[in-house]
Amino acid sequence: MIFRIIHFISLIVLSVFVTPLIFVPLACLYAMRYFALEILPLAFLIDIYFGAANSLPLYTIGAFLLIVSFEIGKQFLMLK
């Protein structure tokens, strides 16, 4: 449980200060390992931070699709 909290806090810090090329693979690993609904509010906050709330919120849509695809894919990959 502690590792999950530390991993999520590091994702929050990386999402603001680092390029998405580093953040997105780590978010994928987080979503693959856990049922990662907490990535959705983080993606929404990133969209607001970068001013994409008035247009199409791509991070939020991407995070939702990431969670859904990994939850469907976990059954086929036997990761649960």
Secondary structure in CASP SS format (residue, H / E / C, confidence):
PFRMAT SS
TARGET T0000
AUTHOR 0000-0000-0000
METHOD secondary structure of the structure
MODEL  1
M C 1.00
I H 1.00
F H 1.00
R H 1.00
I H 1.00
I H 1.00
H H 1.00
F H 1.00
I H 1.00
S H 1.00
L H 1.00
I H 1.00
V H 1.00
L H 1.00
S H 1.00
V H 1.00
F H 1.00
V C 1.00
T C 1.00
P H 1.00
L H 1.00
I H 1.00
F H 1.00
V H 1.00
P H 1.00
L H 1.00
A H 1.00
C H 1.00
L H 1.00
Y H 1.00
A H 1.00
M H 1.00
R H 1.00
Y C 1.00
F C 1.00
A C 1.00
L C 1.00
E C 1.00
I H 1.00
L H 1.00
P H 1.00
L H 1.00
A H 1.00
F H 1.00
L H 1.00
I H 1.00
D H 1.00
I H 1.00
Y H 1.00
F C 1.00
G C 1.00
A C 1.00
A C 1.00
N C 1.00
S C 1.00
L C 1.00
P C 1.00
L H 1.00
Y H 1.00
T H 1.00
I H 1.00
G H 1.00
A H 1.00
F H 1.00
L H 1.00
L H 1.00
I H 1.00
V H 1.00
S H 1.00
F H 1.00
E H 1.00
I H 1.00
G H 1.00
K H 1.00
Q H 1.00
F H 1.00
L H 1.00
M C 1.00
L C 1.00
K C 1.00
END
